[in-house]
Amino acid sequence: MKTVLCYGDSNTFGYVPETGMRYPRDVRYPGRLQMLLGDEYAVIEEGCNGRTTIYDDPIDGWKNGLDYLRPCLNSHKPVDIVIMMLGSNDLKDTFHLTAKEIAESAGKLIDVISEFTEEKQGFIPEIILVSPPEIGRDIRHSPFYGAFYENAVEESKKFPENFRAVAEEKGCIFFDAAEYIYPSEYDSLHLTVEGHLILAEKLAEAVKAITS
């Protein structure tokens, strides 16, 4: 059995745009991914609302993705594949970050994954670095407007080129989520049911390409 760790933010958690609740397991992409991959895989859901790459949120400092990464990897070892989709929350106005800086921060997490797993489980998992979906063009009308502004929309469009460069540098697999999905019209941040289902299907193809 191959262990697949999905490490991300609210879109990995399965946040429902209209209610703030959580999609059922058979809808949110990691749960759906488990269904598509079958019993030969164990898909671990590690999504946290508001999680950043390596930055402390001034309100919820415990959402720093770096802080939890090593304990998470150690808890679930041996981990064969890591699917990491982080960076959207780094576009909050409080951080003042560019897409390039955010991609580089994701690269630091990749370094941690590689170094820590090599030490603790004796091998480095395959890493799929997911460039997050764009921030929706209607962010001004989102309940999250104020945390995110229009500049986040433009920076999010630069994610693919910058995340691809980091993936190539670190020797991991690049996956551009924005090629397949777009956030809900309701809040311009979180995925629709259809978005989760499409993302799961495309990531299942990526995982099977690794293990076939």
C-alpha positions as CSV (number, residue, x, y, z in Angstrom):
1,M,0.0,0.0,0.0
2,K,1.3,3.4,-1.0
3,T,0.8,6.3,1.4
4,V,-0.2,9.6,-0.2
5,L,0.0,12.7,2.1
6,C,-2.1,15.7,0.9
7,Y,-0.7,18.7,2.7
8,G,-2.5,22.0,2.2
9,D,-4.8,24.7,3.3
10,S,-8.6,25.1,3.3
11,N,-9.0,23.8,-0.3
12,T,-7.4,20.5,0.9
13,F,-9.5,20.6,4.0
14,G,-12.6,21.0,1.9
15,Y,-14.0,24.3,3.0
16,V,-17.5,25.0,1.6
17,P,-17.5,28.6,0.2
18,E,-21.2,29.4,1.0
19,T,-21.3,28.0,4.6
20,G,-17.8,27.7,6.0
21,M,-18.5,24.1,6.7
22,R,-16.7,21.1,5.2
23,Y,-17.5,19.1,2.1
24,P,-18.2,15.4,2.7
25,R,-15.3,13.0,2.3
26,D,-16.5,11.8,-1.1
27,V,-16.5,15.3,-2.4
28,R,-13.4,17.0,-1.0
29,Y,-10.4,16.2,-3.3
30,P,-8.3,14.1,-0.9
31,G,-11.3,11.9,0.0
32,R,-12.3,11.6,-3.6
33,L,-8.7,10.8,-4.6
34,Q,-8.8,7.9,-2.2
35,M,-11.9,6.6,-3.9
36,L,-10.3,6.9,-7.4
37,L,-7.0,5.3,-6.4
38,G,-8.5,2.4,-4.5
39,D,-7.3,0.1,-1.8
40,E,-3.7,0.0,-2.9
41,Y,-3.3,3.5,-1.6
42,A,-3.9,5.2,1.7
43,V,-4.6,8.9,1.2
44,I,-3.9,11.1,4.3
45,E,-5.9,14.4,4.5
46,E,-3.8,17.1,6.1
47,G,-5.6,20.3,5.2
48,C,-5.9,23.3,7.6
49,N,-7.9,26.4,7.0
50,G,-5.6,29.4,6.7
51,R,-2.4,27.5,6.5
52,T,0.5,29.4,5.0
53,T,3.8,28.1,3.7
54,I,6.3,29.3,6.2
55,Y,4.8,32.5,7.7
56,D,3.1,33.2,11.1
57,D,-0.3,34.6,10.7
58,P,-0.6,37.6,13.1
59,I,-4.0,36.3,14.3
60,D,-3.5,32.5,14.1
61,G,0.2,31.9,14.3
62,W,-0.2,28.2,14.6
63,K,-1.2,28.0,10.9
64,N,2.4,28.2,9.8
65,G,2.8,25.2,7.4
66,L,6.5,24.8,8.3
67,D,5.8,24.3,12.0
68,Y,3.6,21.3,11.5
69,L,5.4,19.7,8.6
70,R,8.0,17.6,10.4
71,P,5.5,16.2,13.0
72,C,3.1,15.4,10.2
73,L,5.6,13.5,8.2
74,N,6.8,11.6,11.2
75,S,3.2,10.7,12.2
76,H,2.4,9.2,8.9
77,K,5.7,7.6,7.8
78,P,6.5,5.9,5.7
79,V,5.1,8.4,3.2
80,D,5.5,7.5,-0.5
81,I,4.0,10.5,-2.1
82,V,3.4,14.1,-0.9
83,I,0.9,16.3,-2.7
84,M,1.5,19.9,-1.4
85,M,-0.8,22.7,-2.3
86,L,0.0,25.8,-0.4
87,G,0.5,29.5,-1.2
88,S,-3.0,31.1,-1.5
89,N,-3.0,32.3,2.1
90,D,0.4,33.9,1.6
91,L,-1.3,36.3,-0.7
92,K,-3.1,38.0,2.2
93,D,-2.3,41.6,2.3
94,T,-0.7,41.3,5.8
95,F,2.2,39.4,4.3
96,H,3.0,41.7,1.3
97,L,4.5,38.8,-0.7
98,T,5.0,38.2,-4.4
99,A,4.2,35.0,-6.3
100,K,8.0,34.5,-6.6
101,E,8.6,34.8,-2.9
102,I,5.7,32.4,-2.2
103,A,7.0,29.8,-4.6
104,E,10.4,30.1,-3.0
105,S,8.8,29.5,0.4
106,A,7.1,26.4,-1.0
107,G,10.6,25.3,-2.1
108,K,11.8,25.6,1.5
109,L,9.1,23.2,2.5
110,I,10.2,20.8,-0.2
111,D,13.7,20.9,1.2
112,V,12.3,20.0,4.7
113,I,10.3,17.1,3.3
114,S,13.4,15.8,1.5
115,E,15.8,16.1,4.3
116,F,13.5,15.0,7.1
117,T,12.1,11.9,5.3
118,E,15.6,10.8,4.2
119,E,16.6,10.8,7.8
120,K,13.4,9.4,9.4
121,Q,12.2,6.9,6.9
122,G,15.3,6.2,4.8
123,F,13.9,7.5,1.5
124,I,12.5,10.6,0.0
125,P,8.9,10.5,-1.2
126,E,7.8,11.6,-4.6
127,I,6.7,15.2,-4.3
128,I,3.9,16.8,-6.4
129,L,4.1,20.5,-6.0
130,V,0.7,22.0,-6.8
131,S,0.6,25.6,-8.0
132,P,-2.7,26.8,-6.4
133,P,-5.7,27.9,-8.3
134,E,-6.1,31.6,-9.0
135,I,-7.8,34.0,-6.7
136,G,-11.1,34.9,-8.3
137,R,-11.5,38.2,-10.2
138,D,-14.5,39.1,-8.0
139,I,-12.5,39.1,-4.7
140,R,-13.9,42.6,-4.0
141,H,-17.3,41.0,-3.4
142,S,-15.9,38.1,-1.3
143,P,-16.5,37.8,2.5
144,F,-12.7,37.6,2.6
145,Y,-12.1,41.0,1.0
146,G,-10.0,42.9,3.4
147,A,-7.7,40.0,4.0
148,F,-7.2,39.7,0.2
149,Y,-7.2,42.6,-2.2
150,E,-7.1,42.9,-6.0
151,N,-3.4,42.6,-6.1
152,A,-3.8,39.1,-4.9
153,V,-5.6,38.2,-8.1
154,E,-2.8,39.4,-10.3
155,E,-0.1,37.7,-8.2
156,S,-2.0,34.4,-8.2
157,K,-1.8,34.4,-12.0
158,K,2.0,34.3,-11.7
159,F,1.9,31.2,-9.5
160,P,2.4,28.7,-12.4
161,E,5.6,30.1,-13.8
162,N,7.2,30.5,-10.4
163,F,6.0,27.2,-8.9
164,R,7.2,25.4,-12.1
165,A,10.7,27.0,-11.7
166,V,10.9,25.8,-8.1
167,A,9.7,22.3,-9.0
168,E,12.3,22.0,-11.7
169,E,15.0,23.3,-9.3
170,K,14.0,20.8,-6.5
171,G,13.5,17.9,-8.8
172,C,9.8,17.3,-8.0
173,I,6.7,17.0,-10.1
174,F,4.9,20.2,-11.1
175,F,1.1,20.3,-11.2
176,D,-0.8,23.5,-12.3
177,A,-4.2,23.4,-10.6
178,A,-5.3,26.6,-12.4
179,E,-5.1,24.8,-15.7
180,Y,-8.2,22.7,-14.6
181,I,-10.1,24.6,-11.9
182,Y,-11.2,28.1,-10.8
183,P,-12.6,29.2,-7.4
184,S,-16.2,29.7,-6.6
185,E,-18.0,32.9,-7.6
186,Y,-19.2,33.2,-4.0
187,D,-15.9,33.9,-2.3
188,S,-13.3,33.8,-5.1
189,L,-11.1,31.6,-3.0
190,H,-12.6,28.2,-2.3
191,L,-13.4,25.4,-4.7
192,T,-16.8,24.3,-5.8
193,V,-17.9,20.7,-5.7
194,E,-17.0,20.4,-9.4
195,G,-13.6,21.9,-8.7
196,H,-12.8,19.2,-6.1
197,L,-13.9,16.4,-8.3
198,I,-11.9,17.6,-11.3
199,L,-8.8,18.2,-9.1
200,A,-9.1,14.7,-7.7
201,E,-9.4,13.1,-11.1
202,K,-6.3,15.0,-12.4
203,L,-4.2,14.3,-9.4
204,A,-5.2,10.6,-9.5
205,E,-3.7,10.5,-13.0
206,A,-0.5,12.2,-11.7
207,V,-0.2,9.7,-8.9
208,K,-0.8,6.7,-11.1
209,A,1.8,8.0,-13.5
210,I,4.3,7.9,-10.6
211,T,3.5,4.4,-9.4
212,S,2.7,2.6,-12.7
